[in-house]
Amino acid sequence: MTSEITWHKSSYSSSSSCVEVSEGPTTHLRDTQHRAQAQLNVPGSEWNALLSVLTR
């Protein structure tokens, strides 16, 4: 069984440059304008650590 990824627009995206994110045990990131191309997948804990540093 394949689980469906639920995407949402990142709150860090601007109107001209959009990134979509799916957060969970593995966080997925992709370019909204090029959805069919590669996506970046990182452990959720690493994504949370990055956001923590960026929002200080």
PQR file of N, CA, C, O and H, with PARSE charges and radii, in Angstrom:
ATOM      1  N   MET A   1       0.839  -1.171   0.000 -0.4000 1.5000
ATOM      2  CA  MET A   1       0.000   0.000   0.000 -0.0000 2.0000
ATOM      3  C   MET A   1       0.895   1.249   0.000  0.5500 1.7000
ATOM      4  O   MET A   1       1.833   1.339   0.792 -0.5500 1.4000
ATOM      5  N   THR A   2       0.610   2.199  -0.876 -0.4000 1.5000
ATOM      6  CA  THR A   2       1.353   3.442  -0.968 -0.0000 2.0000
ATOM      7  C   THR A   2       0.567   4.543  -0.285  0.5500 1.7000
ATOM      8  O   THR A   2      -0.614   4.737  -0.572 -0.5500 1.4000
ATOM      9  H   THR A   2      -0.152   2.127  -1.519  0.4000 1.0000
ATOM     10  N   SER A   3       1.212   5.263   0.611 -0.4000 1.5000
ATOM     11  CA  SER A   3       0.519   6.361   1.287 -0.0000 2.0000
ATOM     12  C   SER A   3       0.604   7.618   0.425  0.5500 1.7000
ATOM     13  O   SER A   3       1.604   7.869  -0.247 -0.5500 1.4000
ATOM     14  H   SER A   3       2.172   5.106   0.843  0.4000 1.0000
ATOM     15  N   GLU A   4      -0.458   8.385   0.465 -0.4000 1.5000
ATOM     16  CA  GLU A   4      -0.561   9.630  -0.290 -0.0000 2.0000
ATOM     17  C   GLU A   4       0.162  10.742   0.470  0.5500 1.7000
ATOM     18  O   GLU A   4       0.009  10.869   1.685 -0.5500 1.4000
ATOM     19  H   GLU A   4      -1.271   8.181   1.012  0.4000 1.0000
ATOM     20  N   ILE A   5       0.944  11.540  -0.243 -0.4000 1.5000
ATOM     21  CA  ILE A   5       1.612  12.683   0.370 -0.0000 2.0000
ATOM     22  C   ILE A   5       0.686  13.886   0.276  0.5500 1.7000
ATOM     23  O   ILE A   5       0.165  14.195  -0.796 -0.5500 1.4000
ATOM     24  H   ILE A   5       1.068  11.437  -1.230  0.4000 1.0000
ATOM     25  N   THR A   6       0.483  14.564   1.403 -0.4000 1.5000
ATOM     26  CA  THR A   6      -0.342  15.768   1.438 -0.0000 2.0000
ATOM     27  C   THR A   6       0.585  16.978   1.458  0.5500 1.7000
ATOM     28  O   THR A   6       1.355  17.170   2.399 -0.5500 1.4000
ATOM     29  H   THR A   6       0.907  14.312   2.273  0.4000 1.0000
ATOM     30  N   TRP A   7       0.500  17.788   0.412 -0.4000 1.5000
ATOM     31  CA  TRP A   7       1.372  18.950   0.246 -0.0000 2.0000
ATOM     32  C   TRP A   7       0.668  20.221   0.693  0.5500 1.7000
ATOM     33  O   TRP A   7      -0.555  20.324   0.604 -0.5500 1.4000
ATOM     34  H   TRP A   7      -0.125  17.632  -0.352  0.4000 1.0000
ATOM     35  N   HIS A   8       1.446  21.194   1.176 -0.4000 1.5000
ATOM     36  CA  HIS A   8       0.939  22.545   1.431 -0.0000 2.0000
ATOM     37  C   HIS A   8       2.031  23.546   1.053  0.5500 1.7000
ATOM     38  O   HIS A   8       3.221  23.234   1.096 -0.5500 1.4000
ATOM     39  H   HIS A   8       2.440  21.110   1.248  0.4000 1.0000
ATOM     40  N   LYS A   9       1.607  24.743   0.687 -0.4000 1.5000
ATOM     41  CA  LYS A   9       2.560  25.784   0.326 -0.0000 2.0000
ATOM     42  C   LYS A   9       3.300  26.227   1.586  0.5500 1.7000
ATOM     43  O   LYS A   9       2.683  26.489   2.619 -0.5500 1.4000
ATOM     44  H   LYS A   9       0.640  24.997   0.653  0.4000 1.0000
ATOM     45  N   SER A  10       4.598  26.306   1.492 -0.4000 1.5000
ATOM     46  CA  SER A  10       5.405  26.739   2.617 -0.0000 2.0000
ATOM     47  C   SER A  10       5.076  28.175   2.995  0.5500 1.7000
ATOM     48  O   SER A  10       4.885  29.024   2.125 -0.5500 1.4000
ATOM     49  H   SER A  10       5.099  26.094   0.652  0.4000 1.0000
ATOM     50  N   SER A  11       5.012  28.443   4.284 -0.4000 1.5000
ATOM     51  CA  SER A  11       4.753  29.812   4.747 -0.0000 2.0000
ATOM     52  C   SER A  11       5.929  30.729   4.442  0.5500 1.7000
ATOM     53  O   SER A  11       5.804  31.948   4.554 -0.5500 1.4000
ATOM     54  H   SER A  11       5.167  27.753   4.992  0.4000 1.0000
ATOM     55  N   TYR A  12       7.071  30.164   4.057 -0.4000 1.5000
ATOM     56  CA  TYR A  12       8.250  30.946   3.707 -0.0000 2.0000
ATOM     57  C   TYR A  12       8.285  31.303   2.225  0.5500 1.7000
ATOM     58  O   TYR A  12       9.202  31.996   1.786 -0.5500 1.4000
ATOM     59  H   TYR A  12       7.173  29.173   3.965  0.4000 1.0000
ATOM     60  N   SER A  13       7.313  30.849   1.450 -0.4000 1.5000
ATOM     61  CA  SER A  13       7.272  31.119   0.014 -0.0000 2.0000
ATOM     62  C   SER A  13       6.721  32.507  -0.261  0.5500 1.7000
ATOM     63  O   SER A  13       5.863  33.009   0.465 -0.5500 1.4000
ATOM     64  H   SER A  13       6.568  30.286   1.807  0.4000 1.0000
ATOM     65  N   SER A  14       7.232  33.115  -1.324 -0.4000 1.5000
ATOM     66  CA  SER A  14       6.684  34.391  -1.785 -0.0000 2.0000
ATOM     67  C   SER A  14       5.700  34.097  -2.911  0.5500 1.7000
ATOM     68  O   SER A  14       5.529  32.943  -3.303 -0.5500 1.4000
ATOM     69  H   SER A  14       7.929  32.706  -1.913  0.4000 1.0000
ATOM     70  N   SER A  15       5.062  35.123  -3.423 -0.4000 1.5000
ATOM     71  CA  SER A  15       4.081  34.910  -4.492 -0.0000 2.0000
ATOM     72  C   SER A  15       4.743  34.486  -5.802  0.5500 1.7000
ATOM     73  O   SER A  15       4.106  33.828  -6.626 -0.5500 1.4000
ATOM     74  H   SER A  15       5.201  36.061  -3.104  0.4000 1.0000
ATOM     75  N   SER A  16       6.003  34.849  -6.007 -0.4000 1.5000
ATOM     76  CA  SER A  16       6.671  34.502  -7.264 -0.0000 2.0000
ATOM     77  C   SER A  16       7.533  33.250  -7.162  0.5500 1.7000
ATOM     78  O   SER A  16       7.892  32.665  -8.183 -0.5500 1.4000
ATOM     79  H   SER A  16       6.520  35.384  -5.338  0.4000 1.0000
ATOM     80  N   SER A  17       7.863  32.838  -5.968 -0.4000 1.5000
ATOM     81  CA  SER A  17       8.726  31.680  -5.762 -0.0000 2.0000
ATOM     82  C   SER A  17       8.088  30.787  -4.707  0.5500 1.7000
ATOM     83  O   SER A  17       8.100  31.110  -3.519 -0.5500 1.4000
ATOM     84  H   SER A  17       7.571  33.313  -5.138  0.4000 1.0000
ATOM     85  N   CYS A  18       7.530  29.659  -5.148 -0.4000 1.5000
ATOM     86  CA  CYS A  18       6.773  28.806  -4.233 -0.0000 2.0000
ATOM     87  C   CYS A  18       7.453  27.466  -3.991  0.5500 1.7000
ATOM     88  O   CYS A  18       7.985  26.837  -4.907 -0.5500 1.4000
ATOM     89  H   CYS A  18       7.520  29.397  -6.113  0.4000 1.0000
ATOM     90  N   VAL A  19       7.419  27.059  -2.751 -0.4000 1.5000
ATOM     91  CA  VAL A  19       7.905  25.750  -2.350 -0.0000 2.0000
ATOM     92  C   VAL A  19       6.751  25.061  -1.642  0.5500 1.7000
ATOM     93  O   VAL A  19       6.079  25.659  -0.802 -0.5500 1.4000
ATOM     94  H   VAL A  19       6.988  27.569  -2.008  0.4000 1.0000
ATOM     95  N   GLU A  20       6.526  23.796  -1.988 -0.4000 1.5000
ATOM     96  CA  GLU A  20       5.518  22.996  -1.302 -0.0000 2.0000
ATOM     97  C   GLU A  20       6.221  22.026  -0.369  0.5500 1.7000
ATOM     98  O   GLU A  20       7.297  21.511  -0.675 -0.5500 1.4000
ATOM     99  H   GLU A  20       7.072  23.310  -2.670  0.4000 1.0000
ATOM    100  N   VAL A  21       5.594  21.786   0.776 -0.4000 1.5000
ATOM    101  CA  VAL A  21       6.176  20.961   1.822 -0.0000 2.0000
ATOM    102  C   VAL A  21       5.160  19.933   2.280  0.5500 1.7000
ATOM    103  O   VAL A  21       3.962  20.211   2.347 -0.5500 1.4000
ATOM    104  H   VAL A  21       4.720  22.205   1.025  0.4000 1.0000
ATOM    105  N   SER A  22       5.647  18.746   2.593 -0.4000 1.5000
ATOM    106  CA  SER A  22       4.852  17.726   3.258 -0.0000 2.0000
ATOM    107  C   SER A  22       5.665  17.287   4.466  0.5500 1.7000
ATOM    108  O   SER A  22       6.701  16.636   4.325 -0.5500 1.4000
ATOM    109  H   SER A  22       6.620  18.520   2.539  0.4000 1.0000
ATOM    110  N   GLU A  23       5.188  17.647   5.658 -0.4000 1.5000
ATOM    111  CA  GLU A  23       5.940  17.381   6.874 -0.0000 2.0000
ATOM    112  C   GLU A  23       5.464  16.107   7.560  0.5500 1.7000
ATOM    113  O   GLU A  23       4.273  15.796   7.574 -0.5500 1.4000
ATOM    114  H   GLU A  23       4.346  18.176   5.772  0.4000 1.0000
ATOM    115  N   GLY A  24       6.410  15.386   8.122 -0.4000 1.5000
ATOM    116  CA  GLY A  24       6.114  14.149   8.829 -0.0000 2.0000
ATOM    117  C   GLY A  24       7.417  13.493   9.225  0.5500 1.7000
ATOM    118  O   GLY A  24       8.430  14.181   9.354 -0.5500 1.4000
ATOM    119  H   GLY A  24       7.377  15.639   8.111  0.4000 1.0000
ATOM    120  N   PRO A  25       7.428  12.179   9.422 -0.5600 1.5000
ATOM    121  CA  PRO A  25       8.673  11.485   9.755  0.2800 2.0000
ATOM    122  C   PRO A  25       9.761  11.762   8.708  0.5500 1.7000
ATOM    123  O   PRO A  25      10.944  11.861   9.033 -0.5500 1.4000
ATOM    124  N   THR A  26       9.334  11.886   7.449 -0.4000 1.5000
ATOM    125  CA  THR A  26      10.197  12.363   6.372 -0.0000 2.0000
ATOM    126  C   THR A  26       9.532  13.605   5.812  0.5500 1.7000
ATOM    127  O   THR A  26       8.346  13.585   5.483 -0.5500 1.4000
ATOM    128  H   THR A  26       8.373  11.806   7.184  0.4000 1.0000
ATOM    129  N   THR A  27      10.295  14.691   5.702 -0.4000 1.5000
ATOM    130  CA  THR A  27       9.762  15.925   5.149 -0.0000 2.0000
ATOM    131  C   THR A  27      10.131  15.988   3.679  0.5500 1.7000
ATOM    132  O   THR A  27      11.290  15.795   3.312 -0.5500 1.4000
ATOM    133  H   THR A  27      11.259  14.707   5.969  0.4000 1.0000
ATOM    134  N   HIS A  28       9.141  16.260   2.840 -0.4000 1.5000
ATOM    135  CA  HIS A  28       9.329  16.340   1.392 -0.0000 2.0000
ATOM    136  C   HIS A  28       9.196  17.794   0.971  0.5500 1.7000
ATOM    137  O   HIS A  28       8.326  18.510   1.467 -0.5500 1.4000
ATOM    138  H   HIS A  28       8.200  16.417   3.138  0.4000 1.0000
ATOM    139  N   LEU A  29      10.058  18.237   0.053 -0.4000 1.5000
ATOM    140  CA  LEU A  29      10.010  19.598  -0.473 -0.0000 2.0000
ATOM    141  C   LEU A  29      10.067  19.529  -1.992  0.5500 1.7000
ATOM    142  O   LEU A  29      10.777  18.698  -2.560 -0.5500 1.4000
ATOM    143  H   LEU A  29      10.765  17.656  -0.350  0.4000 1.0000
ATOM    144  N   ARG A  30       9.309  20.414  -2.648 -0.4000 1.5000
ATOM    145  CA  ARG A  30       9.351  20.468  -4.110 -0.0000 2.0000
ATOM    146  C   ARG A  30       9.021  21.879  -4.580  0.5500 1.7000
ATOM    147  O   ARG A  30       8.402  22.664  -3.863 -0.5500 1.4000
ATOM    148  H   ARG A  30       8.733  21.088  -2.186  0.4000 1.0000
ATOM    149  N   ASP A  31       9.447  22.176  -5.791 -0.4000 1.5000
ATOM    150  CA  ASP A  31       9.170  23.454  -6.443 -0.0000 2.0000
ATOM    151  C   ASP A  31       7.767  23.394  -7.024  0.5500 1.7000
ATOM    152  O   ASP A  31       7.459  22.486  -7.796 -0.5500 1.4000
ATOM    153  H   ASP A  31       9.950  21.537  -6.373  0.4000 1.0000
ATOM    154  N   THR A  32       6.919  24.336  -6.669 -0.4000 1.5000
ATOM    155  CA  THR A  32       5.540  24.341  -7.141 -0.0000 2.0000
ATOM    156  C   THR A  32       5.451  24.420  -8.659  0.5500 1.7000
ATOM    157  O   THR A  32       4.560  23.818  -9.258 -0.5500 1.4000
ATOM    158  H   THR A  32       7.170  25.073  -6.042  0.4000 1.0000
ATOM    159  N   GLN A  33       6.366  25.157  -9.287 -0.4000 1.5000
ATOM    160  CA  GLN A  33       6.318  25.318 -10.743 -0.0000 2.0000
ATOM    161  C   GLN A  33       6.850  24.112 -11.493  0.5500 1.7000
ATOM    162  O   GLN A  33       6.621  23.988 -12.696 -0.5500 1.4000
ATOM    163  H   GLN A  33       7.089  25.646  -8.800  0.4000 1.0000
ATOM    164  N   HIS A  34       7.562  23.212 -10.805 -0.4000 1.5000
ATOM    165  CA  HIS A  34       8.155  22.034 -11.453 -0.0000 2.0000
ATOM    166  C   HIS A  34       7.878  20.779 -10.618  0.5500 1.7000
ATOM    167  O   HIS A  34       8.800  20.063 -10.228 -0.5500 1.4000
ATOM    168  H   HIS A  34       7.748  23.313  -9.828  0.4000 1.0000
ATOM    169  N   ARG A  35       6.616  20.531 -10.358 -0.4000 1.5000
ATOM    170  CA  ARG A  35       6.222  19.433  -9.474 -0.0000 2.0000
ATOM    171  C   ARG A  35       6.684  18.062  -9.958  0.5500 1.7000
ATOM    172  O   ARG A  35       6.976  17.189  -9.140 -0.5500 1.4000
ATOM    173  H   ARG A  35       5.867  21.113 -10.675  0.4000 1.0000
ATOM    174  N   ALA A  36       6.755  17.861 -11.260 -0.4000 1.5000
ATOM    175  CA  ALA A  36       7.114  16.548 -11.799 -0.0000 2.0000
ATOM    176  C   ALA A  36       8.610  16.267 -11.692  0.5500 1.7000
ATOM    177  O   ALA A  36       9.041  15.124 -11.847 -0.5500 1.4000
ATOM    178  H   ALA A  36       6.518  18.570 -11.924  0.4000 1.0000
ATOM    179  N   GLN A  37       9.392  17.294 -11.430 -0.4000 1.5000
ATOM    180  CA  GLN A  37      10.830  17.088 -11.299 -0.0000 2.0000
ATOM    181  C   GLN A  37      11.154  16.579  -9.908  0.5500 1.7000
ATOM    182  O   GLN A  37      10.256  16.331  -9.104 -0.5500 1.4000
ATOM    183  H   GLN A  37       9.042  18.222 -11.304  0.4000 1.0000
ATOM    184  N   ALA A  38      12.407  16.428  -9.632 -0.4000 1.5000
ATOM    185  CA  ALA A  38      12.862  15.843  -8.363 -0.0000 2.0000
ATOM    186  C   ALA A  38      12.374  16.624  -7.159  0.5500 1.7000
ATOM    187  O   ALA A  38      12.120  17.826  -7.233 -0.5500 1.4000
ATOM    188  H   ALA A  38      13.137  16.630 -10.285  0.4000 1.0000
ATOM    189  N   GLN A  39      12.249  15.917  -6.054 -0.4000 1.5000
ATOM    190  CA  GLN A  39      11.913  16.542  -4.784 -0.0000 2.0000
ATOM    191  C   GLN A  39      13.005  16.207  -3.781  0.5500 1.7000
ATOM    192  O   GLN A  39      13.737  15.231  -3.943 -0.5500 1.4000
ATOM    193  H   GLN A  39      12.455  14.940  -5.993  0.4000 1.0000
ATOM    194  N   LEU A  40      13.103  17.014  -2.762 -0.4000 1.5000
ATOM    195  CA  LEU A  40      14.075  16.817  -1.701 -0.0000 2.0000
ATOM    196  C   LEU A  40      13.368  16.151  -0.529  0.5500 1.7000
ATOM    197  O   LEU A  40      12.296  16.594  -0.117 -0.5500 1.4000
ATOM    198  H   LEU A  40      12.508  17.807  -2.630  0.4000 1.0000
ATOM    199  N   ASN A  41      13.955  15.101   0.003 -0.4000 1.5000
ATOM    200  CA  ASN A  41      13.390  14.376   1.139 -0.0000 2.0000
ATOM    201  C   ASN A  41      14.420  14.366   2.262  0.5500 1.7000
ATOM    202  O   ASN A  41      15.557  13.941   2.058 -0.5500 1.4000
ATOM    203  H   ASN A  41      14.826  14.741  -0.332  0.4000 1.0000
ATOM    204  N   VAL A  42      14.030  14.832   3.442 -0.4000 1.5000
ATOM    205  CA  VAL A  42      14.936  14.875   4.593 -0.0000 2.0000
ATOM    206  C   VAL A  42      14.209  14.333   5.824  0.5500 1.7000
ATOM    207  O   VAL A  42      12.983  14.401   5.900 -0.5500 1.4000
ATOM    208  H   VAL A  42      13.107  15.178   3.608  0.4000 1.0000
ATOM    209  N   PRO A  43      14.961  13.797   6.783 -0.5600 1.5000
ATOM    210  CA  PRO A  43      14.313  13.352   8.018  0.2800 2.0000
ATOM    211  C   PRO A  43      13.593  14.527   8.681  0.5500 1.7000
ATOM    212  O   PRO A  43      14.114  15.642   8.711 -0.5500 1.4000
ATOM    213  N   GLY A  44      12.409  14.277   9.206 -0.4000 1.5000
ATOM    214  CA  GLY A  44      11.623  15.321   9.842 -0.0000 2.0000
ATOM    215  C   GLY A  44      12.369  16.027  10.962  0.5500 1.7000
ATOM    216  O   GLY A  44      12.216  17.235  11.144 -0.5500 1.4000
ATOM    217  H   GLY A  44      11.986  13.372   9.182  0.4000 1.0000
ATOM    218  N   SER A  45      13.173  15.288  11.713 -0.4000 1.5000
ATOM    219  CA  SER A  45      13.930  15.894  12.819 -0.0000 2.0000
ATOM    220  C   SER A  45      14.951  16.902  12.298  0.5500 1.7000
ATOM    221  O   SER A  45      15.193  17.929  12.932 -0.5500 1.4000
ATOM    222  H   SER A  45      13.297  14.307  11.566  0.4000 1.0000
ATOM    223  N   GLU A  46      15.550  16.610  11.145 -0.4000 1.5000
ATOM    224  CA  GLU A  46      16.519  17.536  10.544 -0.0000 2.0000
ATOM    225  C   GLU A  46      15.822  18.785  10.017  0.5500 1.7000
ATOM    226  O   GLU A  46      16.351  19.890  10.141 -0.5500 1.4000
ATOM    227  H   GLU A  46      15.354  15.775  10.630  0.4000 1.0000
ATOM    228  N   TRP A  47      14.645  18.619   9.434 -0.4000 1.5000
ATOM    229  CA  TRP A  47      13.866  19.753   8.945 -0.0000 2.0000
ATOM    230  C   TRP A  47      13.488  20.669  10.115  0.5500 1.7000
ATOM    231  O   TRP A  47      13.610  21.890  10.014 -0.5500 1.4000
ATOM    232  H   TRP A  47      14.215  17.721   9.334  0.4000 1.0000
ATOM    233  N   ASN A  48      13.032  20.083  11.212 -0.4000 1.5000
ATOM    234  CA  ASN A  48      12.671  20.864  12.396 -0.0000 2.0000
ATOM    235  C   ASN A  48      13.875  21.603  12.958  0.5500 1.7000
ATOM    236  O   ASN A  48      13.748  22.749  13.389 -0.5500 1.4000
ATOM    237  H   ASN A  48      12.932  19.091  11.294  0.4000 1.0000
ATOM    238  N   ALA A  49      15.034  20.970  12.961 -0.4000 1.5000
ATOM    239  CA  ALA A  49      16.256  21.621  13.454 -0.0000 2.0000
ATOM    240  C   ALA A  49      16.622  22.811  12.566  0.5500 1.7000
ATOM    241  O   ALA A  49      17.016  23.862  13.072 -0.5500 1.4000
ATOM    242  H   ALA A  49      15.137  20.039  12.611  0.4000 1.0000
ATOM    243  N   LEU A  50      16.496  22.653  11.252 -0.4000 1.5000
ATOM    244  CA  LEU A  50      16.783  23.754  10.328 -0.0000 2.0000
ATOM    245  C   LEU A  50      15.841  24.927  10.579  0.5500 1.7000
ATOM    246  O   LEU A  50      16.285  26.071  10.678 -0.5500 1.4000
ATOM    247  H   LEU A  50      16.177  21.799  10.841  0.4000 1.0000
ATOM    248  N   LEU A  51      14.546  24.649  10.682 -0.4000 1.5000
ATOM    249  CA  LEU A  51      13.576  25.719  10.923 -0.0000 2.0000
ATOM    250  C   LEU A  51      13.834  26.414  12.263  0.5500 1.7000
ATOM    251  O   LEU A  51      13.664  27.627  12.383 -0.5500 1.4000
ATOM    252  H   LEU A  51      14.185  23.720  10.602  0.4000 1.0000
ATOM    253  N   SER A  52      14.238  25.647  13.252 -0.4000 1.5000
ATOM    254  CA  SER A  52      14.537  26.222  14.561 -0.0000 2.0000
ATOM    255  C   SER A  52      15.668  27.232  14.468  0.5500 1.7000
ATOM    256  O   SER A  52      15.595  28.304  15.069 -0.5500 1.4000
ATOM    257  H   SER A  52      14.376  24.662  13.154  0.4000 1.0000
ATOM    258  N   VAL A  53      16.706  26.901  13.726 -0.4000 1.5000
ATOM    259  CA  VAL A  53      17.838  27.807  13.554 -0.0000 2.0000
ATOM    260  C   VAL A  53      17.443  29.025  12.733  0.5500 1.7000
ATOM    261  O   VAL A  53      17.852  30.143  13.047 -0.5500 1.4000
ATOM    262  H   VAL A  53      16.765  26.030  13.238  0.4000 1.0000
ATOM    263  N   LEU A  54      16.659  28.821  11.694 -0.4000 1.5000
ATOM    264  CA  LEU A  54      16.274  29.927  10.802 -0.0000 2.0000
ATOM    265  C   LEU A  54      15.310  30.905  11.447  0.5500 1.7000
ATOM    266  O   LEU A  54      15.262  32.069  11.048 -0.5500 1.4000
ATOM    267  H   LEU A  54      16.327  27.913  11.439  0.4000 1.0000
ATOM    268  N   THR A  55      14.549  30.468  12.425 -0.4000 1.5000
ATOM    269  CA  THR A  55      13.530  31.337  13.022 -0.0000 2.0000
ATOM    270  C   THR A  55      13.974  31.953  14.354  0.5500 1.7000
ATOM    271  O   THR A  55      13.165  32.557  15.057 -0.5500 1.4000
ATOM    272  H   THR A  55      14.588  29.523  12.749  0.4000 1.0000
ATOM    273  N   ARG A  56      15.226  31.804  14.694 -0.4000 1.5000
ATOM    274  CA  ARG A  56      15.742  32.422  15.938 -0.0000 2.0000
ATOM    275  C   ARG A  56      15.787  33.908  15.820  0.5500 1.7000
ATOM    276  O   ARG A  56      16.190  34.590  16.762 -0.5500 1.4000
ATOM    277  H   ARG A  56      15.884  31.313  14.123  0.4000 1.0000
TER
END
